[in-house]
Amino acid sequence: MGEHRHRTPLRGMKVIPHPREGEAGYGPRNFEYAGREGRIHETVEIAGRTLAKVGFSDYKIVYYYLEDLSMDESAERRTFHDPTPT
């Protein structure tokens, strides 16, 4: 595995993935979660491309290229690890 660098300024941002057909880095799980709302847990750069580790309400984690995510910057930033606000 190549060297990678973690970056987390987007942690908790609400996103909706739109994986591109034919992208070699995507498999069936990426398309299964396409169009579902998730939250970024962290981002990582591998071989010059940024991927986001996206968590979903069923506690599954799926990686997507950052450019394939629609981001809702106005939403509260949180992940399923954060306590639910009261």
Secondary structure, DSSP 8 states (H G I E B T S, - for coil): ---EEEE-TTTT-EEEE---TT-TT--HHHHHTTT--EEEEEEEEETTEEEEEEEETTS-EEEEEGGGEEEETTS----TTS----
